[in-house]
Amino acid sequence: MKLNVGNLFKRKEAEGTVVVNLKDASSVTTKEETSQVSTDVSNNKNESEIIEETTTTCPKCKQVFSKQEIKDNLNVCVACGHHYVISADKRLRNLVDKGTFKPLKCKVAFTNPLEYPDYEDKILSLQEKTGLDEAVLAGTAKIDGYDAVVAVMSSKFLMGSMGIAVGEKITNAVEYADKKKLPLIIFTASGGARMQEGILSLMQMAKTSAAVEKFNNNGGLYISVLTHPTTGGVTASFATLGDITLAEPEALIGFAGPRVIEQTIGQKLPEGFQRSEFLQEHGFVDQIVPRDKMRETIAHILRLHSKRGK
């Protein structure tokens, strides 16, 4: 299934009509008629159910906000700045210049090397749900007028796990950036290697790392942006090989989880261990950048490293 990326940057349809998708009818109705349908449905729900559908409780400050309010604020809590998960396409819309994103061609055939039960059905379901063909979206774009190759991982697609297809798409993006002498920007969000593909998923660590090393040796600029969560084999490969490493606030970044480490070493870990602030303090992250400042920060880095002025 291919993502119709053109729809990412299209303006909303003119107000006044909406399509109501019903099993026994597919007609265009006015906003007033649709509003009446919504009212009729809502009347069958109790008040608490309606509130639950339209509000969210921030997991950090515990305050209640409308979901629309959070959505309009780039999926960031308006009170405490907690960063909610954001979809790959929305992240792209807020990062790149409008209408400039062009996906890279990299079709990878589905494979189920371990014949994992229901694996293909799960992938097909996620493709339908997210609009992505895999857990990473990669292409070329302009950011404040500067050309770049951008890859964005999606934690909404099987927790952004890295299997054969993800490894190939990341490698293809790195190689394209190397060939075209473009800066490379990768937003990571992953639970690690994909268990359904066994050892073949782990091999993607070496594959992506080798591509980044070649890109680096050829003088390419690689900006790695670590978002919540970036863990496992992704952290242990291309995610932490950037020339410049940025991170979103309070993102979980590490290889094994804190609980596993504590059980292994028999010691209590420091408070905030594996969060982006802790990693910045210990030199693993160059700068923590809130989501609303990310485009500005990356554009500034591209400007500093550009061969042309602006």
DAZI-V307985 format. One record per residue. N is the residue number from 1. D_LAST is the distance of its C-alpha to the last C-alpha in Angstrom with 2 decimals. Layout:
n=N d_last=D_LAST
n=N d_last=D_LAST
This chain:
n=1 d_last=39.00
n=2 d_last=35.48
n=3 d_last=32.99
n=4 d_last=31.99
n=5 d_last=28.34
n=6 d_last=27.77
n=7 d_last=29.74
n=8 d_last=27.28
n=9 d_last=24.94
n=10 d_last=27.56
n=11 d_last=28.43
n=12 d_last=31.79
n=13 d_last=34.74
n=14 d_last=35.92
n=15 d_last=38.10
n=16 d_last=41.80
n=17 d_last=42.88
n=18 d_last=42.79
n=19 d_last=44.54
n=20 d_last=47.35
n=21 d_last=48.06
n=22 d_last=51.80
n=23 d_last=54.14
n=24 d_last=56.44
n=25 d_last=53.96
n=26 d_last=50.45
n=27 d_last=50.00
n=28 d_last=47.46
n=29 d_last=48.43
n=30 d_last=47.26
n=31 d_last=45.56
n=32 d_last=48.82
n=33 d_last=50.86
n=34 d_last=48.54
n=35 d_last=48.70
n=36 d_last=52.48
n=37 d_last=52.43
n=38 d_last=50.30
n=39 d_last=52.72
n=40 d_last=55.70
n=41 d_last=54.28
n=42 d_last=53.33
n=43 d_last=56.85
n=44 d_last=58.13
n=45 d_last=56.13
n=46 d_last=56.97
n=47 d_last=54.69
n=48 d_last=53.69
n=49 d_last=52.51
n=50 d_last=50.29
n=51 d_last=48.76
n=52 d_last=48.22
n=53 d_last=46.31
n=54 d_last=43.93
n=55 d_last=43.36
n=56 d_last=42.21
n=57 d_last=43.13
n=58 d_last=40.41
n=59 d_last=41.72
n=60 d_last=40.45
n=61 d_last=41.36
n=62 d_last=43.98
n=63 d_last=43.02
n=64 d_last=43.35
n=65 d_last=40.61
n=66 d_last=40.33
n=67 d_last=38.61
n=68 d_last=36.48
n=69 d_last=35.26
n=70 d_last=34.17
n=71 d_last=32.60
n=72 d_last=30.55
n=73 d_last=29.29
n=74 d_last=27.78
n=75 d_last=31.21
n=76 d_last=31.13
n=77 d_last=34.13
n=78 d_last=33.53
n=79 d_last=35.96
n=80 d_last=35.45
n=81 d_last=32.19
n=82 d_last=34.03
n=83 d_last=31.90
n=84 d_last=33.88
n=85 d_last=33.41
n=86 d_last=30.76
n=87 d_last=30.88
n=88 d_last=28.49
n=89 d_last=27.50
n=90 d_last=26.91
n=91 d_last=24.73
n=92 d_last=22.61
n=93 d_last=22.43
n=94 d_last=21.16
n=95 d_last=18.55
n=96 d_last=16.92
n=97 d_last=15.47
n=98 d_last=18.63
n=99 d_last=20.31
n=100 d_last=18.19
n=101 d_last=20.64
n=102 d_last=22.93
n=103 d_last=25.73
n=104 d_last=26.61
n=105 d_last=30.10
n=106 d_last=32.37
n=107 d_last=35.79
n=108 d_last=38.14
n=109 d_last=41.79
n=110 d_last=43.48
n=111 d_last=45.82
n=112 d_last=48.36
n=113 d_last=49.58
n=114 d_last=51.85
n=115 d_last=53.10
n=116 d_last=52.09
n=117 d_last=53.90
n=118 d_last=51.94
n=119 d_last=48.63
n=120 d_last=47.76
n=121 d_last=48.75
n=122 d_last=46.50
n=123 d_last=43.48
n=124 d_last=44.25
n=125 d_last=44.65
n=126 d_last=41.29
n=127 d_last=39.58
n=128 d_last=41.17
n=129 d_last=40.37
n=130 d_last=36.69
n=131 d_last=35.59
n=132 d_last=34.36
n=133 d_last=36.15
n=134 d_last=35.74
n=135 d_last=34.42
n=136 d_last=30.84
n=137 d_last=28.31
n=138 d_last=25.77
n=139 d_last=23.23
n=140 d_last=19.75
n=141 d_last=17.13
n=142 d_last=13.55
n=143 d_last=12.50
n=144 d_last=9.82
n=145 d_last=8.77
n=146 d_last=9.32
n=147 d_last=12.73
n=148 d_last=15.54
n=149 d_last=19.31
n=150 d_last=20.78
n=151 d_last=24.48
n=152 d_last=26.20
n=153 d_last=29.83
n=154 d_last=32.23
n=155 d_last=35.05
n=156 d_last=36.72
n=157 d_last=37.57
n=158 d_last=40.41
n=159 d_last=38.66
n=160 d_last=35.77
n=161 d_last=38.24
n=162 d_last=37.31
n=163 d_last=39.64
n=164 d_last=39.49
n=165 d_last=37.20
n=166 d_last=34.65
n=167 d_last=34.73
n=168 d_last=34.25
n=169 d_last=31.31
n=170 d_last=29.51
n=171 d_last=30.36
n=172 d_last=29.23
n=173 d_last=25.79
n=174 d_last=25.50
n=175 d_last=26.79
n=176 d_last=24.48
n=177 d_last=21.41
n=178 d_last=23.06
n=179 d_last=23.83
n=180 d_last=20.42
n=181 d_last=18.60
n=182 d_last=16.75
n=183 d_last=16.48
n=184 d_last=19.52
n=185 d_last=20.08
n=186 d_last=23.73
n=187 d_last=25.27
n=188 d_last=28.88
n=189 d_last=31.87
n=190 d_last=35.16
n=191 d_last=38.79
n=192 d_last=38.83
n=193 d_last=40.52
n=194 d_last=42.41
n=195 d_last=46.11
n=196 d_last=47.18
n=197 d_last=45.96
n=198 d_last=47.48
n=199 d_last=46.71
n=200 d_last=44.38
n=201 d_last=41.97
n=202 d_last=42.12
n=203 d_last=41.32
n=204 d_last=37.85
n=205 d_last=37.05
n=206 d_last=37.56
n=207 d_last=35.91
n=208 d_last=32.60
n=209 d_last=32.64
n=210 d_last=33.27
n=211 d_last=30.33
n=212 d_last=27.99
n=213 d_last=29.59
n=214 d_last=28.99
n=215 d_last=25.33
n=216 d_last=25.04
n=217 d_last=26.97
n=218 d_last=24.61
n=219 d_last=21.65
n=220 d_last=20.20
n=221 d_last=18.45
n=222 d_last=20.72
n=223 d_last=20.20
n=224 d_last=23.60
n=225 d_last=24.13
n=226 d_last=27.83
n=227 d_last=29.32
n=228 d_last=32.95
n=229 d_last=34.89
n=230 d_last=33.76
n=231 d_last=37.04
n=232 d_last=39.30
n=233 d_last=38.30
n=234 d_last=34.67
n=235 d_last=34.30
n=236 d_last=36.28
n=237 d_last=33.98
n=238 d_last=30.35
n=239 d_last=29.53
n=240 d_last=29.89
n=241 d_last=28.39
n=242 d_last=24.71
n=243 d_last=22.62
n=244 d_last=21.51
n=245 d_last=24.03
n=246 d_last=23.46
n=247 d_last=26.30
n=248 d_last=27.27
n=249 d_last=29.84
n=250 d_last=33.44
n=251 d_last=32.85
n=252 d_last=35.81
n=253 d_last=34.76
n=254 d_last=37.44
n=255 d_last=39.74
n=256 d_last=43.15
n=257 d_last=43.67
n=258 d_last=44.86
n=259 d_last=48.36
n=260 d_last=48.81
n=261 d_last=47.72
n=262 d_last=50.10
n=263 d_last=52.93
n=264 d_last=52.26
n=265 d_last=52.09
n=266 d_last=54.46
n=267 d_last=52.30
n=268 d_last=50.46
n=269 d_last=46.69
n=270 d_last=44.70
n=271 d_last=43.53
n=272 d_last=40.11
n=273 d_last=40.38
n=274 d_last=37.85
n=275 d_last=35.66
n=276 d_last=31.98
n=277 d_last=32.67
n=278 d_last=35.43
n=279 d_last=33.31
n=280 d_last=30.52
n=281 d_last=33.28
n=282 d_last=34.58
n=283 d_last=31.35
n=284 d_last=30.92
n=285 d_last=27.95
n=286 d_last=24.89
n=287 d_last=24.00
n=288 d_last=25.58
n=289 d_last=23.25
n=290 d_last=24.82
n=291 d_last=24.12
n=292 d_last=22.45
n=293 d_last=19.85
n=294 d_last=19.28
n=295 d_last=16.36
n=296 d_last=14.49
n=297 d_last=15.58
n=298 d_last=14.78
n=299 d_last=11.21
n=300 d_last=10.93
n=301 d_last=12.78
n=302 d_last=10.78
n=303 d_last=7.56
n=304 d_last=10.12
n=305 d_last=11.65
n=306 d_last=9.07
n=307 d_last=9.89
n=308 d_last=6.66
n=309 d_last=3.76
n=310 d_last=0.00
